[in-house]
Amino acid sequence: MASRTGNDAVRALRARQEVERRAVRAAEQAGAALADVVERRREVLARLDGEVQEARAAHELSVVVLATVLRDDGLAAELAGVDVSRVRALRRGFDGKVVRERIAQTGAVVSRRRGRAPAEDAAPRVGPVSGGESSAGAAVGG
């Protein structure tokens, strides 16, 4: 009888040790899976952060171009959905050459100085019409 009780105890011990080994393996595998997911998350976030930075830079340049073409920081801010102080800060922060190049890419011609009469052969200036309402302003403003 003692032998049978001892054998049962040994079997129970071995069964318990097998359950413990399986639990340890499962925990190790889950830990490795977690580490993989964390690494993938880090990579995805880094990629998305880069995309956000590129999109933000493009938006900021577009806002500066819009403000330059319109020659009205307030209107550009309203149209772009940003604060006028942000438009002014962006205008100060961008290299004028980059802005002029982007404006040239859009096909708009903006004179460098206000009040300067455009040359006869120059393309028409893009911007608000001074001294009255434009047809666009009449349609929007009423």
Protein Blocks (a to p, Z undefined) as FASTA:
>chain_A
ZZmmmmmmmmmmmmmmmmmmmmmmmmmmmmmmmmmmmmmmmmmmmmmmmmmmmmmmmmmm
mmmmmmmmnopaklmmmmnopafklmmmmmmmpcfklmmmmmmmnopacdfbghiacdfk
bccdedddehiacfklmmmnZZ
